[in-house]
């Protein structure tokens, strides 16, 4: 079961990097905690497997959560977005998704280097002018991560 959970997390990591990284970390913690108690480990692995299979369970738009968590992890660390920035980061994510929707519908968008570059510039502007220093300071890394996630979630963004 451990290997099945690892494989599931690895296969889906690109779709929701933060969620599946957390699940992988949780798996490692369970293995360490219950390494000498096979029955207890098995019980917890069943729960973790169900959690991994269920995936993200966000209210509202399920597309926004992975982008929100990605920005939170890279801008603020493992603890994610602090409460004082929560509303601002959600607004930024909605703006990023709108920008992505307006750009990536072009045929063969990801193969069109000038268009991808233009998109990255627009995403960078949104981050630099977000009013959140942690995001502005890490805008280059965030743009690369958001663009990578957008490429994987291309169909979800356009639907």
Secondary structure, 3 states (H helix, E strand, C coil): CHHHHHHHHHHHCCCCHHHHHHHHHHHHHHHHHCCCCHHHHHHHHHHHHHHHHHCCCCCCCHHHHHHHHHHHHHHHCCCCCCHHHHHHHHHHHHHHHHHHHHHCCCCCHHHCHHHHHHHHHHHHHHHHCCCCHHHHHCHHHHHHHHHHHHHHCHHHHHC
